[in-house]
Amino acid sequence: MSLGCPCEQDLGVNGQVTDYGTRNGRCTATLRGHSDEILDVGFDCTGQRVLTASADNTACCYSAITNQQICKFFGHDGEISKITFNPQGTLVMTASADKTARLWDPDTGECKQVLEGHTDEIFSCAFNYEGNTIITGEIRFKLGNPWQLPCNKARCQFLNF
């Protein structure tokens, strides 16, 4: 199934991502930079940047034009299960087994904020359409309240379901 993107991606257990052209099904590029399996991938809204999240506790941002790594995100103490751009493409959010979500600069790889409060692995995260609210979810049916950005600890409260 094509998503209308310039290329589809194959998640690799060998620590690399392979881009396949949707028109001919041929490999157009292989993105390397991880030492363990890739758990999530994504494009920015323009299709010019690609994100990867890995079981090696790191994430990467690549140029979809040159296939070169722009930056690598270091700081999580557990595998990264989810990665996403905000709608504006100015922030990246990761969710990790280390019970934190982090906000990153996609150009430099600098960690802008660590969001804490979950008691188990975080498997999902998302920005709202405006990019000013995020939500995270963990494995044990626990959902974080929407967090307004910028987030302070007083606003970071969680609901049990």
LINCORFEN-V716355 format. One record per pair of residues at least 24 apart in sequence whose C-alpha atoms are under 7 Angstrom apart, sorted by sequence separation. I is the first residue (numbers start at 0). J is the second residue. D is the distance in whole Angstrom. If there is no record, write none. Layout:
BEGIN
i=I j=J d=D
i=I j=J d=D
END
This chain:
BEGIN
i=12 j=36 d=4
i=54 j=78 d=4
i=96 j=120 d=4
i=11 j=36 d=6
i=12 j=37 d=6
i=53 j=78 d=6
i=54 j=79 d=6
i=95 j=120 d=6
i=96 j=121 d=6
i=11 j=37 d=6
i=53 j=79 d=5
i=95 j=121 d=5
i=10 j=37 d=6
i=52 j=79 d=5
i=53 j=80 d=7
i=94 j=121 d=5
i=95 j=122 d=7
i=52 j=80 d=6
i=94 j=122 d=6
i=52 j=81 d=6
i=94 j=123 d=6
i=52 j=82 d=6
i=94 j=124 d=6
i=51 j=82 d=7
i=50 j=82 d=7
i=30 j=66 d=6
i=70 j=106 d=7
i=72 j=108 d=5
i=69 j=106 d=7
i=70 j=107 d=6
i=71 j=108 d=6
i=28 j=66 d=7
i=70 j=108 d=5
i=39 j=80 d=6
i=43 j=84 d=6
i=81 j=122 d=6
i=85 j=126 d=6
i=38 j=80 d=5
i=39 j=81 d=6
i=40 j=82 d=7
i=41 j=83 d=6
i=44 j=86 d=7
i=80 j=122 d=6
i=81 j=123 d=6
i=83 j=125 d=7
i=86 j=128 d=6
i=39 j=82 d=6
i=81 j=124 d=7
i=86 j=129 d=7
i=44 j=88 d=7
i=86 j=130 d=6
i=43 j=88 d=6
i=60 j=105 d=7
i=85 j=130 d=5
END
